[in-house]
């Protein structure tokens, strides 16, 4: 087997391992809140872990794979635990934490797996913090399987006013880096290019008397 054939075969094997388990994952897209939403924040539950209890219904804006959600409505449901230490991540398991219309009379459903505190600032008359939630979104009616998703929540309060929150849900997850298998495919591709160039140089270097 030639060097090029080996690289091609390795690429096919790597691609097989990185192929999605489902052919119907949600296409790339984003969802954001329209206007600000006011959740109930409780910062006195535990010295290290706090709770945001959310509820109510609000309008959302969607693009890409979530274009059907545009001008629809969604809600946040459940109790979300998070840390007051920036950079800390805690595991959570909250099914259907963010549910929003898909434009067909049914819903996309985002479930949480982990919560990272991205930033934290607190002063006597104001406070703000940002959370990065990783999980998955599904819509069984549209035939979409659970798809890796992130939900970024930014909370703020000034002069003792109720907290407001802005949000951005993204597929693929915002701020992610390529998986090791993806890096492997990239390296294989560079290797194949290098092998092809070396082979070409050897062929063009042949001279005839």
N, C-alpha and C positions, 0 to 999 in steps of 0.2 A: 504494500500500500504506500503511495507517495505521501510526502509531507503534507501537500495541500489536501489530499483526501482525508488524512488524519485530522487536520484542523476542521474540515467540514463536518466530519463525523462527530467530533467533540462538540462542535456548535449545535448540532442537531440534538445530541444527548442533553446538553445544558438547556436548550430551548424546551425540551420535553419536561424537564424538572421545573422550569419557571412558568410553564403555561398555566393559566388560571384554572382552578378546579371547576369553575362554571363558565359557560360561554356567554352568559347573560348578566355580567356584572354591570353596575350603573356606569354609564359613560362619564368622563370628566365633567365636573360642574361645580357650582357654588350656590349657596343659599344664604341670604342675610335678612336680618330683621328690618322692617320698614318702620322708622321711628324708634323710640326708646321704650323698653319694657321694664316695669317696676316689680322686681321679685321681693320676697321677704328674706332678709339676711340676718342670721343669728351668729354672732361672733363669740358667744360666751358658753358654748357647749362643752368645750374641752380646751386646755391650754395649748394643745398642738394641732387639733383638728377642729374645723369649724363647719357649719352647715348652711347651705343655701336652699331654702324651701321655695320652689317656684310654682307658678300656676297661672291660669288665665289664657286668653287667646289673643294673638296679634297677627298682623299681616306680614307676609314674607315676600322676598324678591328672589327669583331663581333664574339661573342661566345654565347653558350647556346641558348636561344630563338631567338637570332639575328645571329646565325651562317650563315644564308643565305646572310647576309649583308657583310660577310668577303670579302675583296678585291674589294668591290663595292665602289660607290662614293656617297657623300652627300653634302649638302649645308646648310648654315645658312642664314636665310632671315628675314629681318625686323629690327625694332628699339627696343632695349631692354633698359628700364630705370632701374637704380639701384642706391643705396645710397652709399656714401663714408664713412658711419659710420659702422664699423664692428659690426655684431650682428643685424643690422636693416633688416627688411623684408618689401617689398612693394608688393602690388597686381599688377599683370600684366595679360593681356588677349591677347596673341599672338598666333594665329592659325598657325600651321605648321611652327614653328620657325626653327626646325631642321628636314630636310627631307633627307632620305637616302635610297639607293637601298635595296630591299629585296631579290635580286638574281633571281627574276622572270620577270624582266622588269617593276616592279611596285615599290612602295615606302612605307616605314614606315614613319609616320608623327608624330613628337612630338610637342605638343602645351603647352605653358607656362601658369601657373596660379599665381605663386608668385616667387619672387626673393629675396634671402637672401644674404647679404654681409658677407661672412665668415671671410675674412681677408682683411686688407688694409694697405699698406706701401708706402710712397711717400718720395722721396729725390730729390735734384736738378738734378741729372743725372740718376736716375733710379726710377722706381715705379712698384709695383705689387699688384694684388688683386685677390681674389677668390670669385666666385659667386656660390650659390647653388639654382638651379631652380627646382621647383616642378610643375608637370603637368601630362599629359597622352600621351601615344603613341597608334596609331591605324594603322591597315593595313586591309582595307576592302576587298582587293583582296584575301588575305590569310584567311579571315574570323575572324580576330582578332578584338575584341571589344576594346574600350578605356581602357587602362591599366595604373594604377598609375606608374609614372616614375620620376626619378630625372636626372638632367643634371648638372654636376659640370664643371665650366669653370674657368681656371686659366690663368690670363693675366700677361704679363711681358714686361718691356722695360728697356734697359740699354743704357747709353751714347746717349740718344736722338733718339735711333733707333725705327723703327716702332714696335708696339705691336705684340707679338706673343701670341697664345692661345693654350693650351692643353685642352682636354675635355674627360669626361667619362659619358656615359649615362647608367643608371642601372634600371633594373626591378628585384626585388622590389626596391623602392627608397633607395639609399644608406643612411645610418645613421638614419634610422627610428627606432622607438620603437614600441613594440606590442600595438595594439589598446585595449581599455578597454574591448571589447568583447572577445578578445584573452586572456587577463588576466583572465576574468571570467571563460573561459573554463579551463584554467590551474588550477584555484582555485577549480573548481568543480572536476577536476581529482584528486587533492590532497585530497579533502574531501571524495571522493568515496574510495580512498585507505585507509584513516583513518577509515572510517566506516567499511570497510571489515576487517581490522586488529582488531578493537574492537569486531566485531561479532565473529571472530575466537577465540579471547581470551576468550569470554564468553562461547563458545561451548567447547573449550578444558578444561575449568575450571570445567565442570560438572563431578561429581564423583557418583558412584553407590555403594550402600551398599553390 
